[in-house]
Amino acid sequence: MLQLRNGLLTPEAMGPTVLSALNQARMELESGALLSLDAARARLRVLPLGN
């Protein structure tokens, strides 16, 4: 699950950040983690969302 928390959510503004974060957290996301992104940071939380 991906959550974007930014005032400007255009592909130009967030695209590179989203792609980088998705690439870095791929395995955790496939296991059901929550990735929350804003302009300053990325937070990854492993939750019992899947399975």
C-alpha positions as CSV (number, residue, x, y, z in Angstrom):
1,M,0.0,0.0,0.0
2,L,1.3,3.4,-0.9
3,Q,0.2,6.6,0.8
4,L,1.2,10.0,-0.7
5,R,1.2,12.9,1.7
6,N,2.2,16.0,-0.2
7,G,0.4,19.2,-1.4
8,L,1.7,18.8,-4.9
9,L,0.9,15.3,-6.2
10,T,1.7,15.7,-9.9
11,P,3.9,13.1,-11.6
12,E,6.6,15.7,-12.2
13,A,6.7,16.6,-8.5
14,M,6.5,13.1,-6.9
15,G,7.3,10.7,-9.7
16,P,11.1,10.3,-9.0
17,T,10.5,10.0,-5.3
18,V,7.7,7.4,-5.7
19,L,9.7,5.3,-8.1
20,S,12.8,5.3,-5.9
21,A,10.8,4.5,-2.8
22,L,8.9,1.7,-4.5
23,N,12.1,0.2,-5.8
24,Q,13.7,0.3,-2.3
25,A,10.7,-1.1,-0.5
26,R,9.5,-3.7,-3.1
27,M,9.9,-6.8,-1.0
28,E,8.2,-5.3,2.1
29,L,5.3,-3.9,0.0
30,E,4.8,-7.4,-1.5
31,S,4.5,-8.7,2.0
32,G,1.8,-6.2,2.9
33,A,3.7,-3.1,4.2
34,L,2.5,0.5,4.2
35,L,4.7,3.0,2.5
36,S,4.0,6.6,3.4
37,L,5.7,9.3,1.3
38,D,5.9,13.1,1.7
39,A,8.4,15.6,0.3
40,A,10.8,15.2,3.1
41,R,10.8,11.5,3.9
42,A,9.6,8.0,3.4
43,R,8.2,5.8,6.2
44,L,7.8,2.0,5.9
45,R,5.5,0.1,8.3
46,V,5.1,-3.6,8.2
47,L,1.5,-4.3,9.1
48,P,-0.5,-7.4,9.2
49,L,-2.4,-6.3,6.1
50,G,-1.9,-9.3,3.8
51,N,-2.2,-13.0,4.1
